[in-house]
């Protein structure tokens, strides 16, 4: 197969940890050709979604940390690739939304896009959890101060976060008597112009914010528990957390088996669930990570399982 990965600029990817690079490695190992497309390399012309792409061959990073060789480049209708992996990182802004519109048009022409474009729009990574209210901690979503303040007063210890971020950015832990509460709410909501989520703080974060990866609805047997650095609330690796691979608990499996079939039916091939203690806190669909850390510590090659699932789906559609 010829597999195209829509990714941020290659110079921004980290070959030693990036899950998109992990999937490229697995695809190359299984004999597939790899192409990359940057988000601004998609456009619509005369009803066709075209892509400016470059083909890559992966190699061991050299002294300059060059981990790939570009073999050729060109322009092609997106449906001419056997599979397209949408791996653009958040923020989920209007440009991202426009990309999903283009991907959906390409799907109508026969492109096989993973994750499906409509599902990327429908499953906001924070809000999607409310589809499973018995699995989530208490939460409120609002741009107005009053509902947020009422929730903080009732719960006393709360996490505040935007709906479109990643990597632990703009996450605050607040208490009902926090002297900075007003300015935090003003900053996060941009003076009541941006909707945010307030979620009850879960002390179980001390045992890790677990990333559980689902491939075609099935939970992978190992997850990555991201442990906060000393004095930190956030377990995100980008915020200084430490990753520890561990087998899924009975509760992790219970949550994964509840949500997996729903996500698979929606067209979400690869999903990262965030679980703290017994609660589902996020459903990550844009560019789930942690594959490399899990492989390094457990030997489980989740990237290969993703590529096998893509092979299966593309093969089924061509029958």
KAWOSUL-V667995 format. One record per helix or strand. SS is the DSSP state (helix for helix, strand for strand). FROM is the first residue (numbers start at 1). LEN is the number of residues. If there is no record, write none. Layout:
# KAWOSUL-V667995
ss=SS from=FROM len=LEN
ss=SS from=FROM len=LEN
This chain:
# KAWOSUL-V667995
ss=strand from=2 len=6
ss=helix from=10 len=3
ss=helix from=19 len=11
ss=strand from=33 len=6
ss=helix from=39 len=3
ss=strand from=42 len=4
ss=strand from=48 len=11
ss=strand from=68 len=10
ss=helix from=78 len=3
ss=strand from=83 len=4
ss=helix from=94 len=15
ss=strand from=113 len=2
ss=helix from=117 len=6
ss=helix from=127 len=9
ss=strand from=139 len=4
ss=helix from=145 len=11
ss=strand from=157 len=6
ss=strand from=172 len=4
ss=helix from=181 len=9
ss=strand from=196 len=5
ss=helix from=203 len=5
ss=strand from=209 len=7
ss=strand from=218 len=2
ss=strand from=222 len=6
ss=helix from=237 len=3
ss=strand from=242 len=6
ss=helix from=250 len=17
ss=strand from=270 len=7
ss=strand from=279 len=6
ss=helix from=291 len=8
ss=helix from=302 len=17
